[in-house]
Amino acid sequence: MSHPPNGAIATPTPLETLRRQARDHLSDGAVTAGYGPLRLQVLAMLDAALATELVCMLRYRRHHFMARGAHSKAVADEFLVHSAQEQRHADWLAERITQLGGEPDFRPDSLLRRSHAQYVEGVTLADMIREDLVAERIAIDSYSAAITMLQGQDPTTRRLLENILATEEEHADELAALLHGLPAEPAVQASMGRVA
């Protein structure tokens, strides 16, 4: 099926044309003529998503090892679970990039430049949870925008992003609950007129 301009109705590509294109471009694997210029946009979006997932995985991993305090064991364990899930997302994105004829970019020197999320280490346990929650909220908005962009196009990438988005939303809910469950930090207590 060819991709029409915005607002137009898609018309099926004639069967003989589909058959000829499939035979003429066997070396392209899953990348068919139907992707057109959208393929390059999708690859750029997937590359940014890959960088974001890798940065988030690294930040969660650091937070796992740096978590300290009375409530740190459960929170550190959650950080480790989230780190593993972010790594899995990165693997899925890298696989999709190669399916679309691209090359996943794992270069450390450009990860932060390409990532939507920042790498903020945080000092206290609450800082770490807060920074991870900020990153999850950025990922949710980024994936939601990408899914909207792909509406009616590239259903495979759209489904992949929807699956990742569902996990990111779970992460955000879990982090918000963790943040809410922590006792107030001493500086916050003092500013509220309480003795730490």
JORAUR-V955650 format. One record per backbone hydrogen bond with DSSP energy under -0.5 kcal/mol. CO is the residue of the C=O (numbers start at 1). NH is the residue of the N-H. E is the energy in kcal/mol with one decimal. If there is no record, write none. Layout:
CO | NH | E
CO | NH | E
//
This chain:
2 | 4 | -0.6
5 | 8 | -2.2
11 | 2 | -1.3
14 | 18 | -2.1
15 | 19 | -2.4
16 | 20 | -2.3
17 | 21 | -2.8
18 | 22 | -2.3
19 | 23 | -1.8
20 | 24 | -2.6
21 | 25 | -1.4
23 | 26 | -0.8
25 | 28 | -1.6
26 | 29 | -1.7
28 | 31 | -2.2
30 | 32 | -0.8
32 | 35 | -1.8
33 | 36 | -0.8
35 | 38 | -1.3
36 | 39 | -1.2
37 | 40 | -0.7
37 | 41 | -1.1
38 | 42 | -2.7
39 | 43 | -2.6
40 | 44 | -2.1
41 | 45 | -2.3
42 | 46 | -2.9
43 | 47 | -2.2
44 | 48 | -1.9
45 | 49 | -2.2
46 | 50 | -2.7
47 | 51 | -2.3
48 | 52 | -2.3
49 | 53 | -2.6
50 | 54 | -2.3
51 | 55 | -2.5
52 | 56 | -2.5
53 | 57 | -2.6
54 | 58 | -2.3
55 | 59 | -2.4
56 | 60 | -2.8
57 | 61 | -2.2
58 | 62 | -2.3
59 | 63 | -2.6
60 | 64 | -2.3
61 | 65 | -1.6
62 | 66 | -2.1
63 | 67 | -1.4
69 | 72 | -1.5
71 | 75 | -1.3
72 | 76 | -3.5
73 | 77 | -2.2
74 | 78 | -1.8
75 | 79 | -2.5
76 | 80 | -2.1
77 | 81 | -2.0
78 | 82 | -2.6
79 | 83 | -2.5
80 | 84 | -2.2
81 | 85 | -2.0
82 | 86 | -2.5
83 | 87 | -2.1
84 | 88 | -2.0
85 | 89 | -2.2
86 | 90 | -2.3
87 | 91 | -2.3
88 | 92 | -2.4
89 | 93 | -2.6
90 | 94 | -2.6
91 | 95 | -2.3
92 | 96 | -2.2
93 | 97 | -2.5
94 | 98 | -2.0
95 | 99 | -2.0
96 | 100 | -1.8
97 | 102 | -2.8
98 | 101 | -1.6
104 | 106 | -0.8
107 | 110 | -1.4
107 | 111 | -0.6
108 | 111 | -0.9
110 | 114 | -1.9
111 | 115 | -2.0
118 | 120 | -0.8
119 | 121 | -0.6
124 | 128 | -2.3
125 | 129 | -2.4
126 | 130 | -2.7
127 | 131 | -2.8
128 | 132 | -2.3
129 | 133 | -2.5
130 | 134 | -2.4
131 | 135 | -2.1
132 | 136 | -2.3
133 | 137 | -2.4
134 | 138 | -2.0
135 | 139 | -2.5
136 | 140 | -2.6
137 | 141 | -2.0
138 | 142 | -2.6
139 | 143 | -3.1
140 | 144 | -2.4
141 | 145 | -2.2
142 | 146 | -2.1
143 | 147 | -2.7
144 | 148 | -2.1
145 | 149 | -2.3
146 | 150 | -1.8
148 | 151 | -1.3
150 | 153 | -3.3
154 | 158 | -2.2
155 | 159 | -2.5
156 | 160 | -2.0
157 | 161 | -2.6
158 | 162 | -2.3
159 | 163 | -2.2
160 | 164 | -2.2
161 | 165 | -2.9
162 | 166 | -2.1
163 | 167 | -1.4
164 | 168 | -2.4
165 | 169 | -2.5
166 | 170 | -1.8
167 | 171 | -2.6
168 | 172 | -2.4
169 | 173 | -2.3
170 | 174 | -2.7
171 | 175 | -2.9
172 | 176 | -2.5
173 | 177 | -2.1
174 | 178 | -2.4
175 | 179 | -2.9
176 | 180 | -2.3
177 | 181 | -1.9
178 | 182 | -0.9
179 | 182 | -0.7
185 | 188 | -0.5
185 | 189 | -2.6
186 | 190 | -2.7
187 | 191 | -1.9
188 | 192 | -1.0
189 | 192 | -0.6
189 | 194 | -2.7
190 | 193 | -1.7
//
